[in-house]
Amino acid sequence: MQIERIIAIAAGIAVITLLAAALAIGEDQESQERLAHSNGQGILRVGDEQFKVTSVIVKLIDDRKAELTLVSDITIFLTATWSNHGDSQQEFDLDISGDSRGGLEGTGKVVLGNDGKSVTRLNLKGVSRTTKRAIEVSFEGK
């Protein structure tokens, strides 16, 4: 009887330990990768041209890479690296470096909503590596 009781207690402790570890891993993954999107109003300026931005999708990946999609008359896909802006869990600094084929080189900042799933604000400034034209994005989510 006493051995069965010890085995039951040990099994209970093992189950609680496994559940705690699973919860800790789940929270860690959730805080590292985020997908946020919003409809709203914004402007994309490319040199002297100007386009309305109606929607933004931001994916912050756990390896500190970011994928940005700007929906306008044209759809633009950007890759960047991200870092936390101070101690905030909603504000992230972006560094866009393009690649060997061209692209945009610049910096920016994205602010997520309190839910972490919406984009409150996105600002980008940079230069096209191929055309050398200034590029600026300013977006406010609804």
Backbone hydrogen bonds, N-H to C=O, Kabsch-Sander energy under -0.5 kcal/mol:
donor,donor_aa,acceptor,acceptor_aa,energy
5,R,1,M,-1.8
6,I,2,Q,-1.9
7,I,3,I,-2.4
8,A,4,E,-2.4
9,I,5,R,-2.3
10,A,6,I,-2.5
11,A,7,I,-2.5
12,G,8,A,-2.2
13,I,9,I,-2.3
14,A,10,A,-2.2
15,V,11,A,-2.4
16,I,12,G,-2.3
17,T,13,I,-2.3
18,L,14,A,-2.3
19,L,15,V,-2.4
20,A,16,I,-2.3
21,A,17,T,-2.2
22,A,18,L,-2.4
23,L,19,L,-2.3
24,A,20,A,-2.2
25,I,21,A,-2.3
26,G,22,A,-2.3
27,E,23,L,-2.3
28,D,24,A,-1.9
29,Q,25,I,-2.3
30,E,26,G,-2.1
31,S,27,E,-2.0
32,Q,28,D,-0.8
32,Q,29,Q,-0.6
33,E,29,Q,-1.8
34,R,60,L,-2.4
36,A,58,V,-3.0
37,H,117,K,-2.0
38,S,56,V,-2.0
40,G,54,T,-2.2
41,Q,140,E,-2.1
42,G,53,V,-1.1
43,I,138,S,-2.4
44,L,51,F,-2.9
45,R,43,I,-0.5
45,R,136,E,-3.2
46,V,44,L,-0.5
46,V,49,E,-2.0
47,G,45,R,-0.5
47,G,134,A,-3.0
49,E,46,V,-2.1
51,F,44,L,-2.6
53,V,42,G,-2.5
54,T,52,K,-0.6
54,T,71,V,-2.5
55,S,71,V,-1.2
56,V,38,S,-2.3
57,I,69,T,-2.3
58,V,36,A,-3.3
59,K,67,E,-2.6
60,L,34,R,-2.8
60,L,58,V,-0.5
61,I,59,K,-0.7
61,I,65,K,-3.1
64,R,61,I,-1.6
66,A,80,A,-3.1
67,E,59,K,-2.3
68,L,78,L,-2.9
69,T,57,I,-2.5
70,L,76,I,-2.7
71,V,55,S,-2.8
71,V,69,T,-0.5
72,S,70,L,-0.6
72,S,74,I,-1.1
76,I,70,L,-2.5
76,I,74,I,-0.5
78,L,68,L,-2.7
80,A,66,A,-2.3
81,T,95,D,-2.0
82,W,64,R,-2.1
83,S,93,D,-1.8
85,H,91,E,-2.4
86,G,84,N,-1.0
88,S,85,H,-1.4
92,F,110,V,-2.6
93,D,83,S,-2.7
94,L,108,G,-2.9
95,D,81,T,-2.5
96,I,106,G,-2.9
97,S,95,D,-0.6
99,D,102,G,-2.5
102,G,99,D,-1.4
105,E,127,V,-2.2
106,G,96,I,-3.0
107,T,125,K,-2.2
108,G,94,L,-1.9
109,K,123,N,-2.5
110,V,92,F,-2.6
111,V,121,R,-3.0
112,L,90,Q,-3.2
112,L,110,V,-0.5
113,G,118,S,-2.8
116,G,113,G,-1.9
120,T,111,V,-2.6
120,T,118,S,-0.7
121,R,111,V,-1.7
122,L,139,F,-2.1
123,N,109,K,-2.4
124,L,137,V,-2.3
125,K,107,T,-2.7
126,G,135,I,-2.5
127,V,105,E,-2.2
128,S,133,R,-2.6
129,R,103,G,-3.3
132,K,128,S,-1.4
135,I,126,G,-2.9
136,E,45,R,-2.2
137,V,124,L,-2.5
138,S,43,I,-2.1
139,F,122,L,-2.4
140,E,41,Q,-2.6
141,G,120,T,-2.1
142,K,39,N,-2.7
